[in-house]
Amino acid sequence: MTKLPLDLTVVIANYNTRELLRHCLDSLYRYTEGITFEVICVDGNSPDRSADMVAEDFPEVTLVRNPSNESYARSVNKGIRIARGRYACLLDSDTVLIQNAFEPLVRFMDEHPDVAVCAPKLLNPDGSVQHHIRGFANLSVFVLQTLNWHKLFPKSKLMNRYYNTDFDYSKAQPVQSIGTSVYLIRRSTWEAVGLLDERFRWAMPDLSYNYMLHRLGYKVYYTPCAKVVHFGGQTASQDVLRALREQCQGLIDFSEAYDYFGTSRLTKAMVRLGIRFRYYTKVLGYYLSSDKRVIKGPGAPRKEVASEAKRILAGGDRQVFPNADSEKKAVTRAQSASDAASMSD
């Protein structure tokens, strides 16, 4: 087999997050070393001129201009199809590197040839650990989730099987499902089992891909060898009500297509009813709550922390870290908070 010329292809699907994308790309080129890599940015015809910014400020990036805002899965699949790397890393535009993250991830995959996919530790902007590990929910967990059981009883052991709030982020280990904010896939994996499921716009591609790998016996791993700051949910939160509708339909489609909760018509009908009920409670919560985010469940960053991303979005050309001293302090704070959390787990 001919050796591929690059170690890694970084694929970023972007829609209307120009300033965050700028910070993401700047940090990527600032910190990445020790590997050969390329960056592919697939833009969904962003009205904020994200694509023009990439073309002007980062000419080394391979820019794909979609004529419309396609689904997340379709966008990243376009990038993977033209990737030249031995690995592809799906990277959200609302992430910022604070260290050389990609070289350790590539090394981890090289040292663990039986692992199909891996993802690193994610940090909130304040340096706290962002909980992004999920389990596959059974029907009983789904029913309790529909009733917002996790809000009434946040320490419920049954709900923790899904949310994994007591997960030990200090050690590498196999997981059932992990988010695609920073998601490294082995080339042989996508060549064997295919790419992300394009039937879902944004809510289900990560769960469906992890679930498919799980059913086929492939290993999905979390590793703390690298840390990346993730602001979280910036694209979805641009139009919360639309995102909630897409999330609702995505969950229904996922249940139907993958027989996730069972094959019987009665079970699927009950699941559809439960998903729609939860959708309406979320819409009600949107109008009644001051927290207008889409993603705000267990493990998500606090409202005050998430608002920092909005400040950056509104900040024009201001940097995430205005000067070298503040950047150093922010990195140190993130590292210290992460290490302290790991020691206390």
N, C-alpha and C positions, 0 to 999 in steps of 0.2 A: 504493500500500500504506500502510495506517495505521501510523504510527510507534508502536512499543511504548513503554510508559511508563517502563521501567527499562532500565538498561544491563546489569545482571547479576543472575542468580538463583544463589545458592549452595545446593547440595543436599548435605545430610549424612545418610548412612545410619548409624544408631547401634544397637549392641547391647551393653549392659552395660559401657559405658566412661564412666560419669557424670562422674568428676572430670576425665578428659582432655577430654570434651566440654565441660565448663564452661570449662576453660582455652582450648579452641579458640574457643568463642563469644566469650569475653571479649576475646581478642586480636583477633578478627575485627572486633568493634565498636570496639575501641580504635584500630586502625590504619587501617581502611578510610576513605578520603575521596576526593573528586574525582570520584566516580561515584554514580549512583543504583542501589540494590541492595535485594534482599530475601533472607532466609534461610529455607529450608525444611528442617526436620529430620524425618526419617522414622524412628521408633523401633520396634524389633521386640519390643515387650512386655518390655522389659528388667527383670529382677528387682531390679536395683539402684536402681529408681525414677528412671532417667535422664529419662523423659518428664515426671515431676512436677517435677524440677529445672528443666527448660527452661520449663515453664509458669509456675513461680513466679519464676524469676530472669531470664528472657528472654522477657517477654510479647510482644515485637515479632516473635519467631520464629513462623513458621507451622508448627505442630506436627501431624504426622500420626502417629496411634497405630495401629500394626498390631496385630491381635489375636494374632499369633504372630510368631516370628522368621523372616520370609521371607528369600529369597535377597537378596544384595547387589544384583543386577541388578534384581529386581522393586522393591526399595525405592527405588533412585535413579530408576527409570523413573516411579514414582508422583510423585516430586518434579518431574521434568522435564515431565510432562504438565500440571502446573498452573503451571509457571513463566511469569512475565511478562517476563523479561529477553530482551534481544537475544542474550545468551549465557547458558549454564548452566555453572557450575563444580561438578564433582563434588569434594567435599572430605572426606577421611577425618577421623573424630573425633579421631584421635591426631596431629593436626597443630597447630602453634602459629605464628601470624604474629609476626615480629619487625620488620616494616616494612609499609608500605602496598604490599601485593603485588598486589591485584586491579586497581587503576587502571592500572598499567603493563601488565598482561596484557590488559586490555580495549583499551588503546591499541595494543598490538602487533597484536591481531587487526584493529582498525580500519585500521591502516596496511598490513596484509597480507590483503586480501580474498580471496586465493586459498588461504589456509590454513584447513583445516576444523577442526583441533584443535590446541591448544598446551598445553604444560606447563612449569612453571618449574624452577629449580634447587632440589633438596631437600637439606637439611642434616641430619646426625645431631645429637643433643643436644649433642655436644662441638664442633660447628661444622665437622666434616669433611664433605666432599661425599658424599652418598648416591647410589650408582650405580643409576639406575633406567631406563636406556636398554637395550633389548633388540633383537636382530635376530631374523629369522624363521629358525629352525633347519631345516636340511635333514636328510635321513635319516642321513647319516654323523655329523653333530653330535649328533643324538639318540642314536645308538648309543653314542658316546663319553660323552655325559652320563649314560646309563644305567649305564655302567661307572665313574662318578665320576672321569672323566678329568681334570676341572678341579681335583680335589683332589690327584691324583697329579702333574699337570703344570700348575700355576696360570698359567704364562706361555705356554701353548699358543696359537698363532696361530689355529688352527682353532676352538678353543672361544671365543676372543675375538670371533669373528664373531657369536656369540650374546650373550655377557655384556658386550661393549663396555667392558671395564675400562680401555682407554686412550682413551676418548671425551673429546673436548675440551669441557669444560663452560663454557668462557669465551666461546663464540660461538653465536649462534642458527644452527640448521641443521635440515634435514629428518631425520627418523628413521623407522625402520620401526615400532617399537613402544615405547610409554612407559606407565608405570603410571598408574592413575587416582587416586592419592592427592590430587593437585591437577590437575584435568583440565578445561580450558576448551573447550566445544563451541559452535560457531556454530549458531544456531537454524536457518538454512537447511540445515545439514548433517543434523540429526536429523529435520527435516521431510522431507528428500529420501530418506534411506537408512534411517531408523528409529532405534530406541533400542537399548540393550544387550540382548544375547541372554539371555533369561530361562531358558534350559535349564541354565545353570551357576549354582551357588550363590555362589561367591566366587573360585575360582581362575582362571577363564578369561574372565570378561567383558571385561577390558581387552585381552587378546591377541586375542580373537575380534573385538572392535570395531575395533581397529587393523588387523587382517588384512583385514576386510571393506572398510575405507576404502582400504587399500593396493590391493586387487584392483580397486576401482572407480575408482582414479586420484586419490583425494583426498589432500591433503597433511597430514601430521602433523608438527608442529614442536616442537623443544625451544628454549626461550629463557631466557637468564640474566638477563632484565630484572627478575625478581623472585626472592626466596628465601624458602623456608618450611621450618621445622623439622618433621621427620617422625620420630616415635618408632618406628613400623613394626610391623605385624603384631599389634596388641594384641587385636583381636577373634578372629583365628584362633588365637592362642596360649592362649586361655582353655580350649580343649579340643583339644589338639594331635593326639591320635589320630583324633578325628573329622575335624579339618581335613585330615589326611593322607589319610584315606579319600575325602573329597570332592575333594581335589586329584587323586587317582588317577583317580576316576571322571570328573572334569571333563576331564582330559587325553584319556582314551579317547573320551569323547563329542565332544570338539573334533576329534580325528583323524577320527572317523567322519562327523561332520556337515559338515565343511569340506574333506574329502579332502586334509588338510594335507600328508600324506606320500605321497599317491598314491591311486589309485582301486582298485587290485587287492585282492582278498580276502586274498591271501597277505601283502602288505605291511601291511595293517591288522591281520591276525592277529599278525604279528611285532611290530608297534607295541604292541598290547595286552599281549603277553607282556613286552616290555621295560618298559612302564609299571608293570605289576604287580611285576616284579622290583625295580625301583627303589623302589616303595612299601614292599616288605618290607625292603629295606635301610634305608630311612628309619625304619621302625618299630623295627628292631633298634638303629639309632643312637639313637633316642629313649630306649630302656631302658639303653643302655650309656654314653651321654654325659651330662655334667652340664648341657649346653646344651639346654634343652627347647623352644627356639623352632621354629616352623615354617619361617620364612624366615631362612636363615643362609648363603646361598651367596655367591659372589663379589660384592663391592660392598655387602653388607649390613653394618650397623653391628656393631662388636665386641660380644661378650657383655657386657662391662662397661658399655658405652654403653647397650645395650638395657635393662639392669637399672635404669637411671635412670627409665624409664617405669613400671616396676613400683613403684618407690618413690613416684612421684607418684600412681599408682592407689591405693596404700595410705595416702596422706597425708591423707585426709579433705578438709577445706576449705583445706588449705595451698595457697598459690599456687605455680606453677611457679618464679617468681622471687619470693622472699619480700618483697623491698623494691625500691624504685626503683634503688638503687645496684647491687644484684646483677643486676637486669634489664639495666641499662645495660652492665655488665661482660659479661654473657652475650651480648648483642647484638653488642658489640664483638668478643668472642672468635669468635663465629660468622662475622661479616663478615670478620675478619682471616684466619681459617683458610680460608674459602672463597676469598678473593682470592689468598692465597698458593698455594692448590692450582691456581687458574686460571693463575697466572703460571708455575708449574712444568710445566704440561701441554705 
